[in-house]
């Protein structure tokens, strides 16, 4: 039986402001990528989401991004690699502290937004992120797009790396996600998202915007929690995969190489 992980970027509110539907997403996915205060999140939001993750048996991951609350971490910021490494380590540590007071632990790390996108194509940024993770805890699982510089950087340091693909993002011919400046970057139709995930998990390819089929490896599928359509998309994806006989597991339980 094939196994897959469903993950979601959540905990992206701040203070009294909520973004997305964290509680509903945590009933559907197996792993949570929790914002750590730079692009979103704060100690109280992190604590709430960690508690809810524990209640739902969801594994907990850090979701570090650029220090960009106004831009939600989706604006590119060029920083020296050592500053990126320190920022990633700092954010992981903040979530580790919240997990400690809840008697649980951080099991994985997935970079957010522009930091993640830049690490796919810029090896120095990828190496800085992987280095920050490795220095904090070499047992943390790195979530990265298969074939990206970040994926390779994690393996080169001996990290366990989970290959990620997206249910709700469209792709270009080079295998990178469509820029968010285009409306078709997001897939908000649940059935269309489910069809894309069927292609990825069952048939092992992504259909790019042009119609080109791109071979893909995926251990985990991301559904964005900040989108209003997130729960509906996640439900449709899970229902489809259940119909295909796919088993769901938290990231630490997957047989990752």
C-alpha positions, 0 to 999 in steps of 0.5 A: 500500500502506498503511503503519503503525507498531507501537510499544511502551512498554518498558524499564520495569524498574528495577535487577534488576526486569524488567517485561514482555518487552522482547526479544520485543516488539522482535522484533515492533514497529517503534518503542520508547518507552523509559522514562527513569528517572522512572516506570521505567527506569535507565541500565543498563536504557536501555542494554540496550534501546537496544542491543536496539533497534539489533539489531532495526532499531527506532527509539528514542523517549523515554517521559517520565512523572511522577517516580513510581516507586511508582505507575509514573507512572499517578498524576496529579501537578499541577505548574506547566507550567514544571516539566513542561517541564523534566522532559520535557526532562531525560528526553529528554536522558538517553536522548539520552546513552545513545543517543550512547554507542551511536552512535544517536539518539532519533527520537521522544517519547511521554509516559507514563501519567498525563502522557499522559492529562492532556495529552489534556484539559488544554491547559497540560500539552500545551503544556508537553510540546510546548515541552519537546520542541521546545526539546530538538530540533524534529526529534523526532517527537511521538506523540499521540492524534489530536484531543487537546490534545497533538496540537494543541500539537505542530502549533502549534509545528511539530513532526511529529506521529504520530497514535496509537491503542491495540491493547490499550486500550478506549475511551469515547464521547468518544474517550478511553481507559477509566480503568484503575480498570476491569478492561475498560480493558485488552484482553488477548485477542490476537484481540480486540486484532487486531479492534480494530486492523483497525477502526482501520487498515482501516476508520478507526474505534474501537468504544467500550465502548457500541458507538458507532463513533468515526472515528479517524486512526492513524499508529501503533498502541501495544501495551503492553510491561508486560503479560504478554500483550504479545507475544501481542497484538503477534504477533496484530496484526502477523499480521492486518495482514500479511494485510491487506497493510499495510506496517510502518515505523519512525516516521521512515520514515512519511510524516507531515504 
